[in-house]
Structure formats: C-alpha cells, structure tokens
Amino acid sequence: MSRIKELPKSTSHLLSCTQVITSVQSVVKELLENALDSHATSVEIKLENFGLEKIEVKDNGDGIIKDDILFVAKPHCTSKITSHLDLVKIITYGFRGEALAAICAVADLAITTKTADEEFGYTYTFDHNGNILSSEPCPCNQGTSVVVTNLFNNVPVRKQLYRPEKKKKEELRIIEDILVAFGCILTRIRFVLYHNRNLIWQKSVVDRTIDGLRLALGDAADYMEDCEYVDEETQLIGSQVFNEDNTFPFNPLHFPPHPLSVGVKVCSHVTLDQ
C-alpha cells in the first residue's frame, strides 16, 4: 500500500495560501498594489498590534462593481489576464488572482466598496473559502476599504513567529519601507501609515519627482545626483549618494524587492528636475 496520500483540498488550499501570504507585510503589499491598480490617488493603511489584530487599507479608487464582488476572493479569478499569453503585456501590479483568496484562508476579511455610479456602497464579509457571508448597504465615499483581522489565527506556527517584540517592530519597519519606496516614484499619490492610531509616516501629493523624493527620503534626497536610464542590465549611470566622508547618508538598496523595482533603480527612469 502506498504511503503517499492526497491531502484534503481544505488542507492543500491552506498550505498553498500560506506561500502567498507569508507575513503582515505581504498582506499590506498585496492590498496596497490592489489599491494602486484601482487608480487610487490616496491610500491609508491602519495597523493594530503590528497588523496581527487588524490591517485596514483604504483607497479612493474605482471601487468594485457588484458583478465582480462574487469572484474577488476566489482563487485564480482575475480581470487582468485571460491566459498565460497575456503575461507579456501586463501593466498592473497584480494579475494572479490569488491575494484576496489567500488572505481569506489565513484571516477574516471584510470589504467595503463603492463605485462612482452607485448611490451607496456595501460592506461584504467572507468566509475562509472566499464565499460571501453577508452584505449590507453602507454610506461611504467612492473607493474600497479592505479590513483583515485575526491574521494567522488558524496557522499557529506562522503566528508564533511574531511573539518576539523585535520581530513585530521589524515587520512595521519593513511596511514603512515599502510605502517609502512607492512614495519615491508615485508623486501624485497620497500615502498614510498608522499604527495603533499613531501616525507613522505620510506623503502628500506633489508635482515634481524631486519633491516626492524629499518627502519620502528627507534630507537624503538633497545628496542625490541626476541619473540616466540605459537599459535593464545597466540601470544607472553616475548616480551615487554619498556624504562628505564618502559614506551613505541612507541605504538606497534598503527597500524590499518589487516587480517595478524601487529605491535607486526606479530613480533611474526619471530626472530629478521633473
């Protein structure tokens, strides 16, 4: 008799989802990218207990139409592509249709959304399989608010990683770094980060790239030199950030990796006088 057994679908689904949602920062990043894909110009992120109790990402984007809400938290349901052949022309951050489904599997999910054509919005709650449990009308502005609670309560091994206070603070720092990275390149989008109702970081809308860099990086932006984009291999020509003693005032490669690339690499696509 074979010792290899097929896992129950509920187990295999949960395990695969924990490979998509690996941390608090991965939840924030996925929801942030969804907000940007919805053409939002303002994104607010609120965390409670370092995101373990509650993560809320609120935007003023397009909102989700009623015909789509049934599928937003279902695995591999997406409006971005119809087959793998479309991957060569992706222009959005997300395309796999896995983020909300994976979040549902490891947390409790509620979405409040309203489009421009609707008189009022709706608040939807979902079960761990992405099915809608309830829907109620809700007075709100255009956009979407995604609330994630009780993250990893059903994955105790993953939640145990966040017992050390140091780990929690490190996660918050990484989330701030993600926002700073986006803030460097997305000048016309407002970002705000709160933790336990305390303002951690914010960036307002600006017109020029250099102004966005100053808001995101502070005085370090004044040490940056103009740079020239060459190609995907070369990336930069002559862009260095040094103090007078030849040391970095900040680490330009400190930001986490991203499909668009962030930090110094993204700055190579623009000139600082724009």
C-alpha positions in Angstrom: 0.0 0.0 0.0 1.4 3.4 -0.9 2.4 5.7 1.9 1.7 8.7 -0.2 -1.8 10.1 0.3 -3.5 13.1 -1.4 -4.1 15.8 1.1 -7.7 17.1 1.7 -8.5 20.1 -0.5 -9.0 22.3 2.5 -5.5 21.5 3.8 -3.8 21.9 0.4 -5.6 25.2 -0.1 -4.5 26.5 3.3 -0.9 25.4 2.7 -0.7 27.0 -0.7 -2.2 30.2 0.6 0.5 30.5 3.3 3.0 30.6 0.5 1.3 33.7 -0.9 0.6 35.4 2.4 3.7 34.8 4.4 3.7 37.8 6.7 1.9 41.0 7.7 4.0 42.9 5.2 2.8 40.6 2.4 -0.8 41.4 3.2 -0.1 45.1 3.2 1.8 44.9 -0.1 -0.9 42.9 -1.8 -3.7 45.3 -0.7 -1.6 48.3 -1.5 -1.0 47.1 -5.0 -4.7 46.4 -5.4 -5.4 50.0 -4.4 -2.9 51.3 -6.9 -4.4 49.1 -9.7 -7.8 50.7 -9.0 -6.3 54.2 -9.9 -6.4 55.4 -6.3 -4.8 58.8 -5.5 -5.0 58.3 -1.8 -4.1 55.2 0.2 -4.4 55.0 4.0 -3.0 52.0 5.9 -4.0 51.4 9.5 -2.5 48.6 11.7 -3.5 47.4 15.1 -1.0 45.4 17.2 1.5 45.4 14.3 -1.2 44.2 11.9 -1.8 40.9 13.8 -5.2 42.1 15.1 -6.2 44.3 12.3 -5.0 45.6 8.9 -7.1 48.2 7.1 -6.2 49.5 3.6 -8.5 52.3 2.4 -8.3 53.9 -1.0 -10.3 56.3 -3.2 -10.0 54.2 -6.4 -12.6 52.9 -8.8 -14.4 50.6 -6.3 -15.6 47.1 -7.1 -18.8 46.6 -9.2 -21.4 44.2 -7.8 -20.9 41.7 -10.6 -17.2 41.3 -9.6 -17.6 41.1 -5.9 -18.6 37.4 -6.1 -15.2 36.5 -7.5 -12.8 38.9 -5.8 -11.8 36.4 -3.1 -11.9 33.2 -5.2 -8.6 31.6 -6.2 -7.3 32.4 -9.7 -10.1 34.8 -10.5 -8.7 37.9 -12.1 -9.7 40.7 -14.6 -6.0 41.3 -15.5 -5.4 38.3 -17.8 -7.3 35.5 -19.5 -4.4 33.2 -20.1 -0.6 33.0 -19.6 -0.2 34.5 -23.1 -1.3 37.9 -21.6 1.7 38.0 -19.2 3.8 39.8 -21.8 1.5 42.8 -21.7 0.8 43.1 -18.0 0.7 46.8 -16.9 -0.8 46.2 -13.4 0.9 45.2 -10.1 -1.4 42.2 -9.6 -2.6 39.7 -12.1 -2.7 36.2 -10.5 -6.0 36.5 -8.7 -4.5 34.9 -5.5 -4.1 37.7 -3.0 -7.6 38.1 -1.5 -8.2 34.3 -1.7 -5.0 33.7 0.2 -5.9 36.3 2.8 -9.3 34.8 3.3 -7.7 31.4 4.0 -5.5 32.8 6.8 -7.6 35.6 8.2 -11.0 37.2 8.4 -11.8 39.5 5.5 -14.3 42.3 5.1 -14.6 44.7 2.1 -16.5 48.0 1.9 -16.6 49.4 -1.6 -18.5 51.9 -3.8 -18.2 52.8 -7.4 -18.8 56.2 -9.0 -22.2 55.0 -10.4 -23.6 53.8 -7.1 -25.6 55.9 -4.6 -24.1 54.0 -1.7 -21.6 51.3 -1.0 -21.8 47.8 0.5 -19.8 46.0 3.2 -19.1 42.3 2.4 -17.7 39.7 4.8 -16.2 36.5 3.5 -15.5 33.0 4.8 -12.2 31.2 4.6 -13.0 29.9 1.1 -13.8 33.3 -0.3 -17.6 33.0 -0.2 -19.7 36.0 0.8 -21.2 35.5 4.2 -23.1 38.8 4.4 -23.6 42.1 2.6 -25.0 45.3 4.0 -25.5 48.7 2.5 -23.1 51.3 3.8 -22.8 55.1 3.3 -19.3 55.7 2.1 -17.2 57.6 -0.4 -16.1 56.1 -3.7 -13.3 53.6 -3.3 -12.6 50.4 -1.4 -11.7 49.7 2.2 -10.3 46.2 3.0 -10.2 45.1 6.6 -8.2 42.0 7.6 -8.5 40.7 11.2 -7.2 37.8 13.2 -4.3 37.1 10.8 -2.8 33.6 11.1 -5.1 32.6 14.0 -5.7 29.3 12.1 -2.0 29.0 11.4 -0.4 28.9 14.9 3.1 28.1 13.6 3.1 31.2 11.5 1.7 33.4 14.2 4.2 32.1 16.7 6.9 33.8 14.7 5.5 37.1 15.8 5.8 36.5 19.5 9.1 38.4 19.9 8.6 42.2 20.1 11.7 42.6 18.0 10.1 40.7 15.1 6.9 42.8 15.3 8.9 46.1 15.2 10.9 44.8 12.3 7.8 44.0 10.4 6.4 47.5 11.0 9.7 49.0 9.7 9.6 46.9 6.5 6.0 48.1 5.9 7.1 51.7 6.3 10.0 50.9 3.8 7.5 49.6 1.3 5.5 52.8 1.5 8.6 54.9 1.2 9.7 53.0 -1.9 6.3 53.6 -3.5 6.3 57.2 -2.3 9.6 57.8 -4.1 8.2 57.0 -7.6 4.4 57.8 -7.3 4.4 61.5 -6.8 0.7 62.1 -7.3 -0.5 59.6 -4.8 -1.0 60.3 -1.1 0.2 57.7 1.4 -0.5 57.5 5.1 0.5 54.8 7.6 -0.9 54.5 11.1 -0.1 52.0 13.9 -2.4 51.9 16.9 -3.8 55.2 15.8 -0.4 56.8 15.8 0.9 58.4 12.6 4.0 56.6 11.5 4.6 58.0 8.0 2.8 60.1 5.3 3.5 61.6 2.0 1.3 64.2 0.3 0.7 64.7 -3.5 3.5 66.6 -5.2 4.1 67.6 -8.8 7.9 67.0 -9.2 9.8 63.8 -8.7 12.5 65.6 -6.6 9.7 66.9 -4.2 8.4 63.3 -3.8 11.9 62.1 -3.1 12.4 64.7 -0.4 9.1 63.8 1.2 9.9 60.1 1.1 13.6 60.2 2.0 14.0 63.5 3.8 17.4 65.3 3.6 19.0 62.3 1.9 17.3 63.4 -1.4 19.5 66.5 -1.5 22.6 64.3 -1.8 21.3 62.5 -4.9 22.6 63.3 -8.3 20.7 63.2 -11.6 21.0 59.9 -13.4 20.3 58.4 -16.8 18.4 55.3 -17.6 20.3 53.0 -20.0 18.7 49.5 -20.1 17.5 46.7 -17.9 21.1 45.4 -17.4 22.9 48.7 -16.8 20.1 50.5 -14.9 22.1 53.6 -13.9 24.9 55.8 -15.0 26.6 58.0 -12.5 24.1 58.0 -9.7 25.7 58.0 -6.3 24.6 59.1 -2.9 27.4 60.0 -0.6 28.1 62.1 2.5 31.2 64.3 2.5 33.2 61.5 4.2 32.2 59.1 1.3 29.6 57.2 3.4 25.9 56.8 2.5 23.5 59.1 4.4 21.0 56.2 4.0 20.9 52.8 2.3 19.4 53.3 -1.2 19.1 49.5 -1.5 17.4 49.1 1.8 14.0 48.8 0.2 12.5 45.4 -0.4 12.4 44.0 -3.9 9.4 44.8 -6.1 8.4 44.0 -9.7 8.8 47.6 -10.8 11.9 47.8 -8.6 12.3 50.5 -6.1 14.7 52.9 -4.5 17.7 53.8 -6.6 16.8 51.5 -9.5 13.4 53.3 -10.1 15.0 56.7 -9.8 17.0 55.8 -12.9 13.8 56.2 -15.0 13.4 59.8 -14.1 15.3 63.0 -13.9 15.2 65.0 -10.7 14.0 68.2 -12.3 10.8 66.7 -13.4 
